[in-house]
């Protein structure tokens, strides 16, 4: 993979190309962004990092074609600051990382696994080991910590509402062990305490009155002109972002259906404490 510095250089070139294609000088772009021409010049020459807000404002200002728009989002996610996607990155995941920083609300649903953002470090390590993947785990853990910081410690964090099946707490990577279950449950409780204003975690119990549990999904909702989107994973290395009011509406409906059958936030806390107590007897 190219270095972060190389990605930042490509990002600067792409933003300059998008501005030129829109027929704008740096002075005009600065007026549209409400900043100085010097700032636009520094962004394009990579001597000044572009914030998520400024990046989205510039994209709205330049209105580049969809392929260039997506290329810029990917480069922004790869170049930092903030999370990278690790060695197994794909472009759709990188777009997700860029988009979720400016989302108003994130609706997450997972059936058989704990999502990356909520994984304990031990769970994450076991996941890569079980998959037989040779990775720089220190870099991946740092990227995840940066993603967590970007989401929950930003000026305007999104409201992140996570649902996952109780089976995700029993189907551990590499096989269920008491140590891993306890570690992951304790990590979820800690996250819920640390980010209680912006993060809610709810478990869908075995007894949930559901006809079916939908596939894993993430819905990104925005309060500006950005289109609401869905992120879906299909298997190892395969994922896709979808737009469109009908698809988004259907998936919000799926998420809402499961949410109504899930344990409440307080009930989930009790469930996790009970699970920890039980696991200590295994």
HELIX and SHEET records of a PDB file:
HELIX    1   1 UNK A    4  UNK A   21  1                                  18    
HELIX    2   2 UNK A   26  UNK A   33  1                                   8    
HELIX    3   3 UNK A   37  UNK A   44  1                                   8    
HELIX    4   4 UNK A   52  UNK A   62  1                                  11    
HELIX    5   5 UNK A   66  UNK A   79  1                                  14    
HELIX    6   6 UNK A   91  UNK A  100  1                                  10    
HELIX    7   7 UNK A  116  UNK A  118  5                                   3    
HELIX    8   8 UNK A  121  UNK A  131  1                                  11    
HELIX    9   9 UNK A  137  UNK A  152  1                                  16    
HELIX   10  10 UNK A  166  UNK A  169  5                                   4    
HELIX   11  11 UNK A  178  UNK A  194  1                                  17    
HELIX   12  12 UNK A  245  UNK A  261  1                                  17    
HELIX   13  13 UNK A  265  UNK A  279  1                                  15    
SHEET    1   A 6 UNK A 199  UNK A 204  0                                        
SHEET    2   A 6 UNK A 159  UNK A 165  1                                        
SHEET    3   A 6 UNK A 105  UNK A 110  1                                        
SHEET    4   A 6 UNK A 217  UNK A 221 -1                                        
SHEET    5   A 6 UNK A 229  UNK A 235 -1                                        
SHEET    6   A 6 UNK A 238  UNK A 242 -1                                        
END                                                                             
